[in-house]
Amino acid sequence: QVHLVESGGGLVQAGDSLRVSCAASGRTLSNYAMGWFRQAPGKEREFVAHITWRGGIIDYADSVKGRFTISRDNAKNTVYLQMNSLKPEDTAVYYCAARTLGTSQYLFWGQGTQVTVSS
């Protein structure tokens, strides 16, 4: 079992930066890849970025490449999403999720944190 808690969301203006965090707890976290997803009102949840816990393999959605950076602090069991040059279309609830390495399904999810970007 992996328990995830997001924090750091808020209201910012277009062009601003914001960092959201995901604190993870559970056993053998090195066996999990961590992902960030988001869901805007009236839209389906979409992939944003992911990182493997040990190997550091990273991938991003095209819509955030060059603006967002995912990172992890293994000592703190925390994953971060640094968001720069934010746009109004980045407004969404951001969710942290975990999946076992070698699988594609994210089994564990946090409660989400709201990010609102005003124009």
Backbone torsions as a table, in degrees:
resi	resn	phi	psi	omega
1	GLN	NA	136.5	178.0
2	VAL	-124.4	127.6	178.4
3	HIS	-106.3	129.1	-175.4
4	LEU	-122.9	135.3	179.0
5	VAL	-132.8	117.0	177.7
6	GLU	-89.4	154.8	175.1
7	SER	-157.2	167.5	173.5
8	GLY	100.9	-1.4	178.4
9	GLY	-69.3	170.4	179.1
10	GLY	171.2	-170.3	179.6
11	LEU	-106.1	122.9	178.9
12	VAL	-133.6	169.7	177.3
13	GLN	-96.0	157.5	177.2
14	ALA	-55.5	135.2	-177.9
15	GLY	93.9	-14.5	179.4
16	ASP	-76.8	173.8	177.0
17	SER	-119.0	155.8	178.9
18	LEU	-155.6	145.1	175.6
19	ARG	-121.6	125.9	173.9
20	VAL	-105.5	149.4	-176.4
21	SER	-123.2	155.8	177.0
22	CYS	-136.0	110.8	178.0
23	ALA	-91.1	125.5	-176.6
24	ALA	-112.3	143.9	174.8
25	SER	-138.9	150.0	-176.9
26	GLY	143.8	178.4	-176.3
27	ARG	-94.1	150.4	175.0
28	THR	49.2	54.3	-178.7
29	LEU	-64.6	-20.1	179.5
30	SER	-66.6	-12.5	178.6
31	ASN	-90.4	6.1	-175.4
32	TYR	-118.2	142.6	166.7
33	ALA	-95.1	144.9	-176.7
34	MET	-113.9	138.6	-179.3
35	GLY	-130.9	155.6	170.8
36	TRP	-113.9	135.0	176.6
37	PHE	-129.5	165.7	175.6
38	ARG	-145.2	154.9	178.4
39	GLN	-138.9	117.0	177.5
40	ALA	-90.1	157.4	-180.0
41	PRO	-56.1	128.9	177.9
42	GLY	77.5	4.8	-179.2
43	LYS	-121.7	162.7	177.1
44	GLU	-78.2	156.3	176.6
45	ARG	-65.8	139.3	-178.3
46	GLU	-130.1	152.5	178.1
47	PHE	-70.9	140.4	177.1
48	VAL	-114.8	-53.4	-176.9
49	ALA	-164.3	159.7	172.6
50	HIS	-148.7	159.5	-179.2
51	ILE	-148.4	137.0	175.6
52	THR	-80.1	149.4	-171.6
53	TRP	-69.2	-37.7	-175.5
54	ARG	-105.0	-43.2	-172.7
55	GLY	-81.9	-16.7	178.6
56	GLY	71.9	18.4	176.1
57	ILE	-70.0	127.8	-171.7
58	ILE	-126.6	144.3	175.3
59	ASP	-147.7	152.1	-178.4
60	TYR	-133.3	153.4	168.9
61	ALA	-69.5	147.9	-178.2
62	ASP	-58.3	-32.4	-175.1
63	SER	-68.4	-17.0	-177.6
64	VAL	-118.9	-4.3	-179.5
65	LYS	-58.2	133.9	-179.9
66	GLY	87.5	-12.8	180.0
67	ARG	-116.5	-35.2	-177.9
68	PHE	-107.1	147.6	176.5
69	THR	-133.7	125.0	175.9
70	ILE	-97.8	140.4	178.8
71	SER	-149.8	170.4	-178.8
72	ARG	-142.2	151.2	172.5
73	ASP	-122.1	99.2	-175.2
74	ASN	-63.2	-33.8	-178.9
75	ALA	-65.0	-31.3	-179.3
76	LYS	-99.8	-0.1	-176.4
77	ASN	51.9	44.7	-174.6
78	THR	-130.4	139.8	175.1
79	VAL	-115.5	140.0	-176.9
80	TYR	-119.6	154.6	170.6
81	LEU	-131.6	105.5	177.0
82	GLN	-86.6	122.6	-176.4
83	MET	-117.1	116.2	179.4
84	ASN	-112.7	162.4	178.5
85	SER	48.5	49.5	-175.7
86	LEU	-64.7	146.0	-179.0
87	LYS	-120.6	156.2	177.6
88	PRO	-55.5	-32.5	179.5
89	GLU	-72.1	-5.8	173.6
90	ASP	-83.8	-6.3	179.1
91	THR	-61.5	124.8	-177.0
92	ALA	-177.7	170.9	166.4
93	VAL	-88.5	126.6	-178.4
94	TYR	-100.3	128.6	-177.8
95	TYR	-116.3	141.6	172.6
96	CYS	-99.7	144.1	-179.5
97	ALA	-146.3	158.3	-179.6
98	ALA	-130.5	142.0	175.4
99	ARG	-137.2	148.8	177.6
100	THR	-67.6	136.9	178.3
101	LEU	-56.8	138.1	-179.5
102	GLY	90.8	-5.3	176.7
103	THR	-118.3	165.7	-178.1
104	SER	-108.9	-12.1	-175.8
105	GLN	-93.3	128.2	174.6
106	TYR	-82.8	117.3	-173.7
107	LEU	-95.5	-26.6	-174.3
108	PHE	-119.6	135.3	-175.2
109	TRP	-133.7	147.0	172.4
110	GLY	-85.7	-177.9	-175.9
111	GLN	-86.6	-13.2	176.9
112	GLY	95.0	154.4	175.3
113	THR	-136.3	135.3	-174.6
114	GLN	-82.3	130.5	172.5
115	VAL	-119.6	122.4	179.5
116	THR	-123.0	125.2	-179.1
117	VAL	-114.2	117.4	-179.8
118	SER	-92.4	150.8	-178.0
119	SER	-90.3	NA	NA
